[in-house]
Amino acid sequence: MFSKVRIGVVKVGNIGTSTMIDLLLDERAEREDIDFRIVGSGPKMQEEDCKECAQKILEFNPHLVLIVSPNPALPGPTAARRIVAGAGKPVIVIGDAPGKKAVPDLEKEGMGYLLIEADAMIGARREFLDPAEMALFNANVIKVLAATGAFNVICEEVEKAIEGIKKGSPYLPRVVITRQKAVETAGFQNPYALAKAMAAYEMAKKVADLSVEGCFKMKEMKEYVPTVASSHEMMETAARLAGEARELEKATDSLLRRPHADDGKLLSKRKLMEKPG
């Protein structure tokens, strides 16, 4: 049992959730019950990079380790999580839809996972993707995941793991964040807001299909450039729909907000001018 939980975060490669994961757990930097250390390899995820990050995070002696990466089934993320788990640390793998291929291994190895279907692959073709385009795509992904409820699921599930460590009752989530799971956790009251959020999440999920096709299956520039461009247009439209869903909830003063208390408890409120409880 611990009064303050040390959370290690290993970021290898990048998905939309990567930039937000630690901030989601302490949005105002006022929590008194957790400490963080972050180790990352930037956009790279070669096996040696991932191993080095995993070994480095163990120096912090964390009570819980979150490993965030694209496709957790790849050799690099797999090596990282096995190093951490081999040191006796509880592991939650956070990844995108291709990570579902790793679920049998994750469960066999006693690890938790949060796999976000709408955290889609970027259109990574040199003729199309520059730094500005990359940043805009990730901004749109983050907006979709925030407004549709996917980030709410992550907050709730990781919070359960933290509370389990505090109380000596271990909990590791095993959740695939589907469209339905996301919007249920967002708590929409307006049915049109719900419909827009569902559409946004599903569109974002389908972006990955186009990105994979344009990046790996097409050889001719005249084919793959418009394909990856279309995937980014789809994500931008999904972000706009997600924003519209949130605006509908705000218009009736019924938007669900779930801030953290100083002790880590997730609070709740809907009316703008009321205190969370």
Secondary structure, DSSP 8 states (H G I E B T S, - for coil): --SSEEEEEEE-S--GGGGTHHHHT-TTS--SSEEEEEEE-TT---HHHHHHHHHHHGGG--SEEEEE-S-TTSHHHHHHHHHHHHTT--EEEEEEGGGGGGHHHHHHTT-EEEEETTS------TTT--HHHHHHHHHHHHHHHHHHTHHHHHHHHHHHHHHHHHHT-----EEEE-HHHHHHHHT--SHHHHHHHHHHHHHHHHHHHHHHIIIII---HHHHHHHHHHHHHHHHHHHHHHHHHHHHHHHTT---B--B-TTS-B--B-STTS---
